[in-house]
Amino acid sequence: MKFKQDLSEKRDSVRINFRVPVEILCSETEASLEGMLVNLSINGMLIELNSDTLPVAVDKEKVCVARLTFQGKSSKLLIDELQFTLVRNENNMLALKFSEPLEWFLLFTVYKNKQIDS
């Protein structure tokens, strides 16, 4: 069974809004980027970049990895080595599609309630 937030929505999965740091690493060129997560789904995420420039290392042909850090009150949750491909790059925003569905996605509905307001 699939759930959609809006019946007019074309995406197949629900997105959860988060504002947490994201680091993008592309091992082929050793390029890295930092940004802020905007929303997350089981299939991908949207990131707002901290910089206006996107290195050529991140393009639709390369598989890169992302690292997300969710800060709690007394600990943090780190999702590391999350492989993705670039779907869209517009207005300082990156839309990424995961190589495999995010196996930890069910944790985020619970974690969203525990997240520290920033």
C-alpha positions as CSV (number, residue, x, y, z in Angstrom):
1,M,0.0,0.0,0.0
2,K,1.3,3.5,-0.9
3,F,0.3,6.7,0.8
4,K,0.4,10.1,-0.8
5,Q,0.1,13.5,1.0
6,D,-1.8,15.1,-1.8
7,L,-3.9,13.3,-4.5
8,S,-2.6,15.6,-7.2
9,E,1.0,14.7,-6.2
10,K,3.0,12.8,-8.8
11,R,5.5,11.3,-6.4
12,D,4.8,7.8,-5.1
13,S,6.0,8.3,-1.5
14,V,5.4,10.6,1.4
15,R,7.9,13.3,2.2
16,I,8.9,14.4,5.7
17,N,10.2,17.9,6.3
18,F,13.5,18.1,8.2
19,R,16.1,20.8,8.6
20,V,19.4,18.9,9.3
21,P,22.9,19.2,7.9
22,V,23.8,17.1,4.9
23,E,27.3,16.4,3.5
24,I,27.7,15.1,0.0
25,L,30.8,13.2,-1.0
26,C,31.9,12.1,-4.5
27,S,34.8,9.8,-4.2
28,E,35.8,9.8,-7.9
29,T,36.8,13.5,-7.7
30,E,37.0,13.8,-3.9
31,A,34.5,16.7,-4.1
32,S,32.3,17.5,-1.1
33,L,29.4,19.8,-0.6
34,E,27.4,20.9,2.4
35,G,23.8,21.8,2.6
36,M,20.6,21.5,4.6
37,L,18.0,18.8,4.2
38,V,14.6,20.2,3.2
39,N,12.6,17.0,3.0
40,L,13.2,13.2,2.9
41,S,11.3,10.3,1.4
42,I,11.9,6.6,1.1
43,N,13.3,7.2,-2.4
44,G,15.2,10.5,-2.2
45,M,15.7,13.9,-0.6
46,L,15.8,17.6,-1.4
47,I,18.8,19.6,-0.2
48,E,19.4,23.3,-0.1
49,L,23.0,24.0,-0.8
50,N,25.2,26.3,1.4
51,S,26.9,27.5,-1.8
52,D,25.7,28.7,-5.2
53,T,28.3,26.6,-7.1
54,L,27.8,22.9,-7.8
55,P,31.0,21.1,-8.6
56,V,31.0,19.1,-11.8
57,A,31.7,16.1,-9.6
58,V,28.0,15.9,-8.8
59,D,26.0,15.2,-12.0
60,K,23.4,12.9,-13.3
61,E,26.0,10.3,-14.4
62,K,27.8,9.8,-11.1
63,V,26.7,7.9,-8.0
64,C,27.7,9.9,-4.9
65,V,27.0,9.4,-1.2
66,A,25.4,11.6,1.4
67,R,25.8,11.8,5.2
68,L,22.9,13.1,7.3
69,T,23.2,14.0,11.0
70,F,20.0,14.2,13.1
71,Q,20.7,15.9,16.4
72,G,18.7,14.8,19.5
73,K,18.8,16.2,23.0
74,S,21.5,13.9,24.3
75,S,22.7,12.0,21.2
76,K,22.7,12.1,17.4
77,L,21.7,9.8,14.6
78,L,24.1,9.5,11.7
79,I,23.0,8.1,8.3
80,D,26.2,7.5,6.3
81,E,27.1,6.2,2.9
82,L,23.7,6.8,1.4
83,Q,24.1,6.4,-2.3
84,F,22.2,8.6,-4.7
85,T,22.1,10.0,-8.2
86,L,21.3,13.7,-9.0
87,V,17.8,14.2,-10.4
88,R,17.5,17.9,-10.5
89,N,19.6,21.0,-9.7
90,E,17.6,24.2,-9.7
91,N,17.9,27.5,-7.7
92,N,20.5,26.2,-5.2
93,M,18.4,23.1,-4.5
94,L,19.4,19.5,-5.3
95,A,16.9,16.7,-5.8
96,L,18.5,13.3,-5.2
97,K,17.2,9.8,-5.8
98,F,18.6,7.0,-3.6
99,S,20.1,4.0,-5.3
100,E,18.1,1.8,-3.0
101,P,15.0,2.7,-0.8
102,L,16.0,4.2,2.5
103,E,15.7,1.3,4.9
104,W,15.6,3.5,7.9
105,F,12.7,5.6,6.7
106,L,10.2,4.3,9.2
107,L,12.3,5.7,12.0
108,F,11.9,9.2,10.8
109,T,8.2,9.6,11.7
110,V,9.1,8.8,15.3
111,Y,12.4,10.8,15.2
112,K,10.6,13.9,13.8
113,N,8.7,14.2,17.1
114,K,12.0,14.0,19.1
115,Q,14.0,16.5,16.9
116,I,15.3,19.6,18.6
117,D,13.8,22.8,17.1
118,S,16.4,24.9,15.5
